Structure formats: structure tokens, C-alpha cells
Amino acid sequence: MLENLLNKLIVVLRRNKYLFAWKVADIPGIDPEVISHKLSVCQGAKSVSQKQRKLGEERRKTTIEETEKLMQAGFIQEA
């Protein structure tokens, strides 16, 4: 029974795979009214510096590449 349900789910997902965004570039122009993230910070709050974390070389490169993709797609911007 569970296997049959799983197979049906897989068929539905494969039939509708065009509905899913696989890359940031697949969904350009999403209206910020649909979803956005903002940090609400009090005007008088003191900033706190966290200890800098070191990433491995591969993770650092990947982080930079993904950030650039998000900026190019217009999902994030430098404040």
C-alpha cells in the first residue's frame, strides 16, 4: 500500500516537474509582496560583532558564487 502511494507520488512529481524552480534564475521577478525577509532592529540598539568564522576554501567559493547568483536574480541586495 505504502509503496503504491509512493509510486503514485513519484509519477505526479515527474509529470509536474516544470512547476518547480531548480535554480534562482528559474524564478526571476518575484514580487517582494509575495515573500520578503526584513530585520526589525530598534534604532538605538547597539550592534554586536560576532566572532568571524572561517570556511574552507571550497565552501567559501561556493558561498560567493551563490550570493552572486542571488544578487543577479534580484533576490537580495546589499544594504
PyMOL Python script that loads the backbone (N, CA, C, O; Angstrom):
from pymol import cmd

cmd.read_pdbstr("""\
ATOM      1  N   MET A   1       0.832  -1.195   0.000  1.00  0.00           N
ATOM      2  CA  MET A   1       0.000   0.000   0.000  1.00  0.00           C
ATOM      3  C   MET A   1       0.876   1.258   0.000  1.00  0.00           C
ATOM      4  O   MET A   1       0.684   2.157  -0.819  1.00  0.00           O
ATOM      5  N   LEU A   2       1.838   1.311   0.928  1.00  0.00           N
ATOM      6  CA  LEU A   2       2.724   2.473   1.022  1.00  0.00           C
ATOM      7  C   LEU A   2       3.572   2.601  -0.238  1.00  0.00           C
ATOM      8  O   LEU A   2       3.807   3.707  -0.723  1.00  0.00           O
ATOM      9  N   GLU A   3       4.025   1.485  -0.759  1.00  0.00           N
ATOM     10  CA  GLU A   3       4.835   1.506  -1.979  1.00  0.00           C
ATOM     11  C   GLU A   3       4.017   2.014  -3.168  1.00  0.00           C
ATOM     12  O   GLU A   3       4.525   2.761  -4.003  1.00  0.00           O
ATOM     13  N   ASN A   4       2.763   1.609  -3.239  1.00  0.00           N
ATOM     14  CA  ASN A   4       1.866   2.058  -4.303  1.00  0.00           C
ATOM     15  C   ASN A   4       1.655   3.573  -4.217  1.00  0.00           C
ATOM     16  O   ASN A   4       1.675   4.264  -5.235  1.00  0.00           O
ATOM     17  N   LEU A   5       1.455   4.079  -3.013  1.00  0.00           N
ATOM     18  CA  LEU A   5       1.269   5.512  -2.807  1.00  0.00           C
ATOM     19  C   LEU A   5       2.534   6.279  -3.181  1.00  0.00           C
ATOM     20  O   LEU A   5       2.460   7.343  -3.796  1.00  0.00           O
ATOM     21  N   LEU A   6       3.678   5.747  -2.816  1.00  0.00           N
ATOM     22  CA  LEU A   6       4.957   6.366  -3.149  1.00  0.00           C
ATOM     23  C   LEU A   6       5.147   6.425  -4.665  1.00  0.00           C
ATOM     24  O   LEU A   6       5.586   7.446  -5.193  1.00  0.00           O
ATOM     25  N   ASN A   7       4.825   5.353  -5.355  1.00  0.00           N
ATOM     26  CA  ASN A   7       4.939   5.324  -6.821  1.00  0.00           C
ATOM     27  C   ASN A   7       4.021   6.354  -7.471  1.00  0.00           C
ATOM     28  O   ASN A   7       4.411   7.016  -8.433  1.00  0.00           O
ATOM     29  N   LYS A   8       2.804   6.491  -6.952  1.00  0.00           N
ATOM     30  CA  LYS A   8       1.865   7.489  -7.478  1.00  0.00           C
ATOM     31  C   LYS A   8       2.403   8.900  -7.268  1.00  0.00           C
ATOM     32  O   LYS A   8       2.289   9.754  -8.148  1.00  0.00           O
ATOM     33  N   LEU A   9       2.980   9.135  -6.115  1.00  0.00           N
ATOM     34  CA  LEU A   9       3.552  10.447  -5.810  1.00  0.00           C
ATOM     35  C   LEU A   9       4.702  10.768  -6.767  1.00  0.00           C
ATOM     36  O   LEU A   9       4.808  11.890  -7.262  1.00  0.00           O
ATOM     37  N   ILE A  10       5.543   9.801  -7.018  1.00  0.00           N
ATOM     38  CA  ILE A  10       6.662   9.988  -7.932  1.00  0.00           C
ATOM     39  C   ILE A  10       6.162  10.313  -9.333  1.00  0.00           C
ATOM     40  O   ILE A  10       6.725  11.179 -10.004  1.00  0.00           O
ATOM     41  N   VAL A  11       5.126   9.638  -9.779  1.00  0.00           N
ATOM     42  CA  VAL A  11       4.551   9.906 -11.103  1.00  0.00           C
ATOM     43  C   VAL A  11       4.023  11.338 -11.170  1.00  0.00           C
ATOM     44  O   VAL A  11       4.268  12.039 -12.152  1.00  0.00           O
ATOM     45  N   VAL A  12       3.311  11.776 -10.151  1.00  0.00           N
ATOM     46  CA  VAL A  12       2.758  13.135 -10.125  1.00  0.00           C
ATOM     47  C   VAL A  12       3.879  14.174 -10.127  1.00  0.00           C
ATOM     48  O   VAL A  12       3.804  15.164 -10.854  1.00  0.00           O
ATOM     49  N   LEU A  13       4.902  13.957  -9.328  1.00  0.00           N
ATOM     50  CA  LEU A  13       6.014  14.897  -9.278  1.00  0.00           C
ATOM     51  C   LEU A  13       6.748  14.970 -10.611  1.00  0.00           C
ATOM     52  O   LEU A  13       7.096  16.061 -11.065  1.00  0.00           O
ATOM     53  N   ARG A  14       6.982  13.851 -11.230  1.00  0.00           N
ATOM     54  CA  ARG A  14       7.679  13.845 -12.526  1.00  0.00           C
ATOM     55  C   ARG A  14       6.832  14.514 -13.600  1.00  0.00           C
ATOM     56  O   ARG A  14       7.359  15.224 -14.456  1.00  0.00           O
ATOM     57  N   ARG A  15       5.529  14.292 -13.558  1.00  0.00           N
ATOM     58  CA  ARG A  15       4.638  14.888 -14.552  1.00  0.00           C
ATOM     59  C   ARG A  15       4.592  16.415 -14.401  1.00  0.00           C
ATOM     60  O   ARG A  15       4.352  17.130 -15.374  1.00  0.00           O
ATOM     61  N   ASN A  16       4.819  16.898 -13.203  1.00  0.00           N
ATOM     62  CA  ASN A  16       4.713  18.334 -12.932  1.00  0.00           C
ATOM     63  C   ASN A  16       6.043  18.977 -12.568  1.00  0.00           C
ATOM     64  O   ASN A  16       6.075  20.010 -11.898  1.00  0.00           O
ATOM     65  N   LYS A  17       7.136  18.371 -13.007  1.00  0.00           N
ATOM     66  CA  LYS A  17       8.446  18.886 -12.615  1.00  0.00           C
ATOM     67  C   LYS A  17       8.702  20.297 -13.129  1.00  0.00           C
ATOM     68  O   LYS A  17       9.545  21.005 -12.579  1.00  0.00           O
ATOM     69  N   TYR A  18       7.997  20.715 -14.164  1.00  0.00           N
ATOM     70  CA  TYR A  18       8.163  22.068 -14.706  1.00  0.00           C
ATOM     71  C   TYR A  18       7.669  23.131 -13.723  1.00  0.00           C
ATOM     72  O   TYR A  18       7.989  24.309 -13.881  1.00  0.00           O
ATOM     73  N   LEU A  19       6.903  22.735 -12.723  1.00  0.00           N
ATOM     74  CA  LEU A  19       6.379  23.689 -11.740  1.00  0.00           C
ATOM     75  C   LEU A  19       7.407  24.083 -10.685  1.00  0.00           C
ATOM     76  O   LEU A  19       7.214  25.068  -9.972  1.00  0.00           O
ATOM     77  N   PHE A  20       8.484  23.331 -10.580  1.00  0.00           N
ATOM     78  CA  PHE A  20       9.469  23.560  -9.542  1.00  0.00           C
ATOM     79  C   PHE A  20      10.634  24.401 -10.050  1.00  0.00           C
ATOM     80  O   PHE A  20      11.063  24.254 -11.195  1.00  0.00           O
ATOM     81  N   ALA A  21      11.133  25.268  -9.206  1.00  0.00           N
ATOM     82  CA  ALA A  21      12.306  26.076  -9.545  1.00  0.00           C
ATOM     83  C   ALA A  21      13.539  25.326  -9.060  1.00  0.00           C
ATOM     84  O   ALA A  21      13.673  25.017  -7.876  1.00  0.00           O
ATOM     85  N   TRP A  22      14.427  25.042  -9.987  1.00  0.00           N
ATOM     86  CA  TRP A  22      15.639  24.299  -9.651  1.00  0.00           C
ATOM     87  C   TRP A  22      16.817  25.230  -9.414  1.00  0.00           C
ATOM     88  O   TRP A  22      17.788  24.860  -8.754  1.00  0.00           O
ATOM     89  N   LYS A  23      16.729  26.443  -9.955  1.00  0.00           N
ATOM     90  CA  LYS A  23      17.785  27.442  -9.772  1.00  0.00           C
ATOM     91  C   LYS A  23      17.118  28.774  -9.468  1.00  0.00           C
ATOM     92  O   LYS A  23      15.942  28.971  -9.775  1.00  0.00           O
ATOM     93  N   VAL A  24      17.859  29.674  -8.873  1.00  0.00           N
ATOM     94  CA  VAL A  24      17.341  31.006  -8.576  1.00  0.00           C
ATOM     95  C   VAL A  24      16.911  31.691  -9.861  1.00  0.00           C
ATOM     96  O   VAL A  24      15.915  32.414  -9.876  1.00  0.00           O
ATOM     97  N   ALA A  25      17.644  31.473 -10.931  1.00  0.00           N
ATOM     98  CA  ALA A  25      17.330  32.112 -12.211  1.00  0.00           C
ATOM     99  C   ALA A  25      15.995  31.635 -12.781  1.00  0.00           C
ATOM    100  O   ALA A  25      15.444  32.284 -13.670  1.00  0.00           O
ATOM    101  N   ASP A  26      15.468  30.518 -12.290  1.00  0.00           N
ATOM    102  CA  ASP A  26      14.192  29.995 -12.776  1.00  0.00           C
ATOM    103  C   ASP A  26      12.996  30.818 -12.299  1.00  0.00           C
ATOM    104  O   ASP A  26      11.899  30.683 -12.839  1.00  0.00           O
ATOM    105  N   ILE A  27      13.196  31.661 -11.300  1.00  0.00           N
ATOM    106  CA  ILE A  27      12.076  32.426 -10.752  1.00  0.00           C
ATOM    107  C   ILE A  27      12.412  33.910 -10.612  1.00  0.00           C
ATOM    108  O   ILE A  27      12.347  34.464  -9.515  1.00  0.00           O
ATOM    109  N   PRO A  28      12.774  34.556 -11.730  1.00  0.00           N
ATOM    110  CA  PRO A  28      13.086  35.986 -11.637  1.00  0.00           C
ATOM    111  C   PRO A  28      11.821  36.810 -11.445  1.00  0.00           C
ATOM    112  O   PRO A  28      10.725  36.394 -11.821  1.00  0.00           O
ATOM    113  N   GLY A  29      11.993  37.963 -10.864  1.00  0.00           N
ATOM    114  CA  GLY A  29      10.895  38.906 -10.775  1.00  0.00           C
ATOM    115  C   GLY A  29       9.810  38.566  -9.771  1.00  0.00           C
ATOM    116  O   GLY A  29       8.681  39.035  -9.916  1.00  0.00           O
ATOM    117  N   ILE A  30      10.110  37.777  -8.771  1.00  0.00           N
ATOM    118  CA  ILE A  30       9.116  37.500  -7.733  1.00  0.00           C
ATOM    119  C   ILE A  30       8.852  38.796  -6.986  1.00  0.00           C
ATOM    120  O   ILE A  30       9.782  39.447  -6.511  1.00  0.00           O
ATOM    121  N   ASP A  31       7.602  39.163  -6.885  1.00  0.00           N
ATOM    122  CA  ASP A  31       7.213  40.396  -6.200  1.00  0.00           C
ATOM    123  C   ASP A  31       7.540  40.281  -4.711  1.00  0.00           C
ATOM    124  O   ASP A  31       7.130  39.311  -4.074  1.00  0.00           O
ATOM    125  N   PRO A  32       8.269  41.247  -4.140  1.00  0.00           N
ATOM    126  CA  PRO A  32       8.591  41.203  -2.716  1.00  0.00           C
ATOM    127  C   PRO A  32       7.349  41.172  -1.819  1.00  0.00           C
ATOM    128  O   PRO A  32       7.439  40.810  -0.645  1.00  0.00           O
ATOM    129  N   GLU A  33       6.202  41.546  -2.364  1.00  0.00           N
ATOM    130  CA  GLU A  33       4.962  41.458  -1.583  1.00  0.00           C
ATOM    131  C   GLU A  33       4.568  40.005  -1.327  1.00  0.00           C
ATOM    132  O   GLU A  33       3.873  39.699  -0.359  1.00  0.00           O
ATOM    133  N   VAL A  34       5.022  39.115  -2.208  1.00  0.00           N
ATOM    134  CA  VAL A  34       4.702  37.699  -2.043  1.00  0.00           C
ATOM    135  C   VAL A  34       5.473  37.146  -0.862  1.00  0.00           C
ATOM    136  O   VAL A  34       4.905  36.490   0.012  1.00  0.00           O
ATOM    137  N   ILE A  35       6.762  37.412  -0.840  1.00  0.00           N
ATOM    138  CA  ILE A  35       7.583  36.976   0.284  1.00  0.00           C
ATOM    139  C   ILE A  35       8.829  37.853   0.352  1.00  0.00           C
ATOM    140  O   ILE A  35       9.460  38.135  -0.667  1.00  0.00           O
ATOM    141  N   SER A  36       9.164  38.266   1.532  1.00  0.00           N
ATOM    142  CA  SER A  36      10.400  39.008   1.745  1.00  0.00           C
ATOM    143  C   SER A  36      10.809  38.841   3.195  1.00  0.00           C
ATOM    144  O   SER A  36      10.002  38.472   4.049  1.00  0.00           O
ATOM    145  N   HIS A  37      12.057  39.115   3.452  1.00  0.00           N
ATOM    146  CA  HIS A  37      12.599  38.981   4.793  1.00  0.00           C
ATOM    147  C   HIS A  37      13.230  40.302   5.179  1.00  0.00           C
ATOM    148  O   HIS A  37      14.090  40.826   4.472  1.00  0.00           O
ATOM    149  N   LYS A  38      12.801  40.825   6.292  1.00  0.00           N
ATOM    150  CA  LYS A  38      13.371  42.076   6.781  1.00  0.00           C
ATOM    151  C   LYS A  38      13.719  41.899   8.248  1.00  0.00           C
ATOM    152  O   LYS A  38      13.035  41.190   8.986  1.00  0.00           O
ATOM    153  N   LEU A  39      14.778  42.548   8.648  1.00  0.00           N
ATOM    154  CA  LEU A  39      15.180  42.513  10.042  1.00  0.00           C
ATOM    155  C   LEU A  39      14.659  43.771  10.734  1.00  0.00           C
ATOM    156  O   LEU A  39      14.985  44.890  10.341  1.00  0.00           O
ATOM    157  N   SER A  40      13.858  43.572  11.753  1.00  0.00           N
ATOM    158  CA  SER A  40      13.350  44.704  12.523  1.00  0.00           C
ATOM    159  C   SER A  40      14.306  44.946  13.683  1.00  0.00           C
ATOM    160  O   SER A  40      14.375  44.158  14.626  1.00  0.00           O
ATOM    161  N   VAL A  41      15.032  46.034  13.597  1.00  0.00           N
ATOM    162  CA  VAL A  41      16.021  46.351  14.615  1.00  0.00           C
ATOM    163  C   VAL A  41      15.684  47.717  15.205  1.00  0.00           C
ATOM    164  O   VAL A  41      15.385  48.663  14.475  1.00  0.00           O
ATOM    165  N   CYS A  42      15.734  47.807  16.507  1.00  0.00           N
ATOM    166  CA  CYS A  42      15.457  49.080  17.177  1.00  0.00           C
ATOM    167  C   CYS A  42      16.529  50.100  16.795  1.00  0.00           C
ATOM    168  O   CYS A  42      17.705  49.760  16.662  1.00  0.00           O
ATOM    169  N   GLN A  43      16.111  51.350  16.622  1.00  0.00           N
ATOM    170  CA  GLN A  43      17.032  52.414  16.232  1.00  0.00           C
ATOM    171  C   GLN A  43      18.207  52.558  17.202  1.00  0.00           C
ATOM    172  O   GLN A  43      19.342  52.758  16.769  1.00  0.00           O
ATOM    173  N   GLY A  44      17.952  52.460  18.482  1.00  0.00           N
ATOM    174  CA  GLY A  44      19.006  52.690  19.471  1.00  0.00           C
ATOM    175  C   GLY A  44      19.790  51.452  19.865  1.00  0.00           C
ATOM    176  O   GLY A  44      20.645  51.518  20.748  1.00  0.00           O
ATOM    177  N   ALA A  45      19.513  50.323  19.225  1.00  0.00           N
ATOM    178  CA  ALA A  45      20.184  49.076  19.611  1.00  0.00           C
ATOM    179  C   ALA A  45      21.661  49.121  19.236  1.00  0.00           C
ATOM    180  O   ALA A  45      22.033  49.617  18.173  1.00  0.00           O
ATOM    181  N   LYS A  46      22.493  48.593  20.129  1.00  0.00           N
ATOM    182  CA  LYS A  46      23.933  48.522  19.854  1.00  0.00           C
ATOM    183  C   LYS A  46      24.213  47.276  19.019  1.00  0.00           C
ATOM    184  O   LYS A  46      23.641  46.211  19.251  1.00  0.00           O
ATOM    185  N   SER A  47      25.098  47.434  18.052  1.00  0.00           N
ATOM    186  CA  SER A  47      25.454  46.281  17.234  1.00  0.00           C
ATOM    187  C   SER A  47      26.417  45.382  18.004  1.00  0.00           C
ATOM    188  O   SER A  47      27.219  45.847  18.813  1.00  0.00           O
ATOM    189  N   VAL A  48      26.316  44.110  17.736  1.00  0.00           N
ATOM    190  CA  VAL A  48      27.174  43.126  18.393  1.00  0.00           C
ATOM    191  C   VAL A  48      27.974  42.422  17.315  1.00  0.00           C
ATOM    192  O   VAL A  48      27.402  41.877  16.371  1.00  0.00           O
ATOM    193  N   SER A  49      29.270  42.427  17.444  1.00  0.00           N
ATOM    194  CA  SER A  49      30.130  41.746  16.474  1.00  0.00           C
ATOM    195  C   SER A  49      30.336  40.318  16.910  1.00  0.00           C
ATOM    196  O   SER A  49      30.763  40.048  18.032  1.00  0.00           O
ATOM    197  N   GLN A  50      30.029  39.411  16.013  1.00  0.00           N
ATOM    198  CA  GLN A  50      30.254  38.004  16.303  1.00  0.00           C
ATOM    199  C   GLN A  50      31.654  37.610  15.860  1.00  0.00           C
ATOM    200  O   GLN A  50      32.265  38.263  15.014  1.00  0.00           O
ATOM    201  N   LYS A  51      32.139  36.544  16.440  1.00  0.00           N
ATOM    202  CA  LYS A  51      33.443  36.032  16.062  1.00  0.00           C
ATOM    203  C   LYS A  51      33.402  35.591  14.601  1.00  0.00           C
ATOM    204  O   LYS A  51      32.482  34.886  14.184  1.00  0.00           O
ATOM    205  N   GLN A  52      34.395  36.006  13.834  1.00  0.00           N
ATOM    206  CA  GLN A  52      34.447  35.647  12.431  1.00  0.00           C
ATOM    207  C   GLN A  52      34.681  34.148  12.291  1.00  0.00           C
ATOM    208  O   GLN A  52      35.560  33.579  12.938  1.00  0.00           O
ATOM    209  N   ARG A  53      33.888  33.527  11.442  1.00  0.00           N
ATOM    210  CA  ARG A  53      34.020  32.092  11.222  1.00  0.00           C
ATOM    211  C   ARG A  53      34.773  31.863   9.927  1.00  0.00           C
ATOM    212  O   ARG A  53      34.546  32.556   8.935  1.00  0.00           O
ATOM    213  N   LYS A  54      35.647  30.913   9.939  1.00  0.00           N
ATOM    214  CA  LYS A  54      36.423  30.598   8.740  1.00  0.00           C
ATOM    215  C   LYS A  54      35.788  29.406   8.037  1.00  0.00           C
ATOM    216  O   LYS A  54      35.513  28.372   8.647  1.00  0.00           O
ATOM    217  N   LEU A  55      35.564  29.578   6.740  1.00  0.00           N
ATOM    218  CA  LEU A  55      35.058  28.490   5.915  1.00  0.00           C
ATOM    219  C   LEU A  55      36.229  27.878   5.163  1.00  0.00           C
ATOM    220  O   LEU A  55      37.239  28.537   4.917  1.00  0.00           O
ATOM    221  N   GLY A  56      36.083  26.635   4.810  1.00  0.00           N
ATOM    222  CA  GLY A  56      37.088  26.016   3.966  1.00  0.00           C
ATOM    223  C   GLY A  56      37.072  26.689   2.603  1.00  0.00           C
ATOM    224  O   GLY A  56      36.094  27.351   2.255  1.00  0.00           O
ATOM    225  N   GLU A  57      38.123  26.534   1.836  1.00  0.00           N
ATOM    226  CA  GLU A  57      38.244  27.202   0.537  1.00  0.00           C
ATOM    227  C   GLU A  57      37.084  26.858  -0.390  1.00  0.00           C
ATOM    228  O   GLU A  57      36.549  27.743  -1.058  1.00  0.00           O
ATOM    229  N   GLU A  58      36.689  25.602  -0.441  1.00  0.00           N
ATOM    230  CA  GLU A  58      35.593  25.180  -1.324  1.00  0.00           C
ATOM    231  C   GLU A  58      34.263  25.813  -0.898  1.00  0.00           C
ATOM    232  O   GLU A  58      33.503  26.294  -1.739  1.00  0.00           O
ATOM    233  N   ARG A  59      33.990  25.810   0.397  1.00  0.00           N
ATOM    234  CA  ARG A  59      32.745  26.413   0.898  1.00  0.00           C
ATOM    235  C   ARG A  59      32.735  27.916   0.676  1.00  0.00           C
ATOM    236  O   ARG A  59      31.692  28.491   0.364  1.00  0.00           O
ATOM    237  N   ARG A  60      33.872  28.548   0.834  1.00  0.00           N
ATOM    238  CA  ARG A  60      33.963  29.999   0.639  1.00  0.00           C
ATOM    239  C   ARG A  60      33.640  30.351  -0.812  1.00  0.00           C
ATOM    240  O   ARG A  60      32.869  31.275  -1.071  1.00  0.00           O
ATOM    241  N   LYS A  61      34.225  29.618  -1.756  1.00  0.00           N
ATOM    242  CA  LYS A  61      33.967  29.861  -3.178  1.00  0.00           C
ATOM    243  C   LYS A  61      32.489  29.634  -3.508  1.00  0.00           C
ATOM    244  O   LYS A  61      31.875  30.423  -4.226  1.00  0.00           O
ATOM    245  N   THR A  62      31.931  28.553  -2.976  1.00  0.00           N
ATOM    246  CA  THR A  62      30.525  28.247  -3.226  1.00  0.00           C
ATOM    247  C   THR A  62      29.623  29.326  -2.657  1.00  0.00           C
ATOM    248  O   THR A  62      28.644  29.715  -3.293  1.00  0.00           O
ATOM    249  N   THR A  63      29.939  29.812  -1.471  1.00  0.00           N
ATOM    250  CA  THR A  63      29.146  30.869  -0.845  1.00  0.00           C
ATOM    251  C   THR A  63      29.169  32.136  -1.687  1.00  0.00           C
ATOM    252  O   THR A  63      28.132  32.774  -1.873  1.00  0.00           O
ATOM    253  N   ILE A  64      30.318  32.500  -2.190  1.00  0.00           N
ATOM    254  CA  ILE A  64      30.440  33.698  -3.036  1.00  0.00           C
ATOM    255  C   ILE A  64      29.648  33.513  -4.329  1.00  0.00           C
ATOM    256  O   ILE A  64      28.944  34.429  -4.755  1.00  0.00           O
ATOM    257  N   GLU A  65      29.753  32.340  -4.957  1.00  0.00           N
ATOM    258  CA  GLU A  65      29.030  32.078  -6.206  1.00  0.00           C
ATOM    259  C   GLU A  65      27.518  32.148  -5.998  1.00  0.00           C
ATOM    260  O   GLU A  65      26.804  32.762  -6.791  1.00  0.00           O
ATOM    261  N   GLU A  66      27.036  31.517  -4.929  1.00  0.00           N
ATOM    262  CA  GLU A  66      25.593  31.515  -4.667  1.00  0.00           C
ATOM    263  C   GLU A  66      25.090  32.915  -4.338  1.00  0.00           C
ATOM    264  O   GLU A  66      23.991  33.287  -4.750  1.00  0.00           O
ATOM    265  N   THR A  67      25.872  33.688  -3.608  1.00  0.00           N
ATOM    266  CA  THR A  67      25.487  35.065  -3.282  1.00  0.00           C
ATOM    267  C   THR A  67      25.395  35.900  -4.552  1.00  0.00           C
ATOM    268  O   THR A  67      24.470  36.697  -4.706  1.00  0.00           O
ATOM    269  N   GLU A  68      26.350  35.721  -5.462  1.00  0.00           N
ATOM    270  CA  GLU A  68      26.324  36.450  -6.731  1.00  0.00           C
ATOM    271  C   GLU A  68      25.094  36.079  -7.561  1.00  0.00           C
ATOM    272  O   GLU A  68      24.487  36.944  -8.192  1.00  0.00           O
ATOM    273  N   LYS A  69      24.727  34.800  -7.562  1.00  0.00           N
ATOM    274  CA  LYS A  69      23.537  34.364  -8.294  1.00  0.00           C
ATOM    275  C   LYS A  69      22.286  35.037  -7.733  1.00  0.00           C
ATOM    276  O   LYS A  69      21.437  35.507  -8.490  1.00  0.00           O
ATOM    277  N   LEU A  70      22.176  35.081  -6.407  1.00  0.00           N
ATOM    278  CA  LEU A  70      21.015  35.711  -5.777  1.00  0.00           C
ATOM    279  C   LEU A  70      20.958  37.203  -6.072  1.00  0.00           C
ATOM    280  O   LEU A  70      19.876  37.750  -6.285  1.00  0.00           O
ATOM    281  N   MET A  71      22.108  37.865  -6.087  1.00  0.00           N
ATOM    282  CA  MET A  71      22.147  39.294  -6.386  1.00  0.00           C
ATOM    283  C   MET A  71      21.756  39.547  -7.847  1.00  0.00           C
ATOM    284  O   MET A  71      20.998  40.474  -8.133  1.00  0.00           O
ATOM    285  N   GLN A  72      22.265  38.735  -8.763  1.00  0.00           N
ATOM    286  CA  GLN A  72      21.943  38.894 -10.183  1.00  0.00           C
ATOM    287  C   GLN A  72      20.463  38.672 -10.452  1.00  0.00           C
ATOM    288  O   GLN A  72      19.880  39.331 -11.312  1.00  0.00           O
ATOM    289  N   ALA A  73      19.853  37.745  -9.718  1.00  0.00           N
ATOM    290  CA  ALA A  73      18.423  37.456  -9.900  1.00  0.00           C
ATOM    291  C   ALA A  73      17.553  38.508  -9.214  1.00  0.00           C
ATOM    292  O   ALA A  73      16.338  38.534  -9.408  1.00  0.00           O
ATOM    293  N   GLY A  74      18.175  39.374  -8.414  1.00  0.00           N
ATOM    294  CA  GLY A  74      17.424  40.438  -7.746  1.00  0.00           C
ATOM    295  C   GLY A  74      16.728  40.001  -6.468  1.00  0.00           C
ATOM    296  O   GLY A  74      15.832  40.694  -5.985  1.00  0.00           O
ATOM    297  N   PHE A  75      17.127  38.861  -5.914  1.00  0.00           N
ATOM    298  CA  PHE A  75      16.511  38.381  -4.686  1.00  0.00           C
ATOM    299  C   PHE A  75      17.100  39.006  -3.437  1.00  0.00           C
ATOM    300  O   PHE A  75      16.420  39.140  -2.419  1.00  0.00           O
ATOM    301  N   ILE A  76      18.355  39.383  -3.516  1.00  0.00           N
ATOM    302  CA  ILE A  76      18.990  40.040  -2.377  1.00  0.00           C
ATOM    303  C   ILE A  76      19.693  41.284  -2.883  1.00  0.00           C
ATOM    304  O   ILE A  76      20.009  41.402  -4.067  1.00  0.00           O
ATOM    305  N   GLN A  77      19.930  42.200  -1.976  1.00  0.00           N
ATOM    306  CA  GLN A  77      20.667  43.407  -2.321  1.00  0.00           C
ATOM    307  C   GLN A  77      21.499  43.830  -1.129  1.00  0.00           C
ATOM    308  O   GLN A  77      21.163  43.545   0.021  1.00  0.00           O
ATOM    309  N   GLU A  78      22.578  44.508  -1.423  1.00  0.00           N
ATOM    310  CA  GLU A  78      23.458  44.984  -0.370  1.00  0.00           C
ATOM    311  C   GLU A  78      22.802  46.155   0.343  1.00  0.00           C
ATOM    312  O   GLU A  78      22.281  47.069  -0.297  1.00  0.00           O
ATOM    313  N   ALA A  79      22.828  46.124   1.645  1.00  0.00           N
ATOM    314  CA  ALA A  79      22.192  47.201   2.426  1.00  0.00           C
ATOM    315  C   ALA A  79      23.222  48.218   2.854  1.00  0.00           C
ATOM    316  O   ALA A  79      22.885  49.198   3.518  1.00  0.00           O
TER     317      ALA A  79
END
""", "prot")
cmd.dss("prot")
cmd.show_as("cartoon", "prot")
cmd.util.cbc("prot")
cmd.orient("prot")
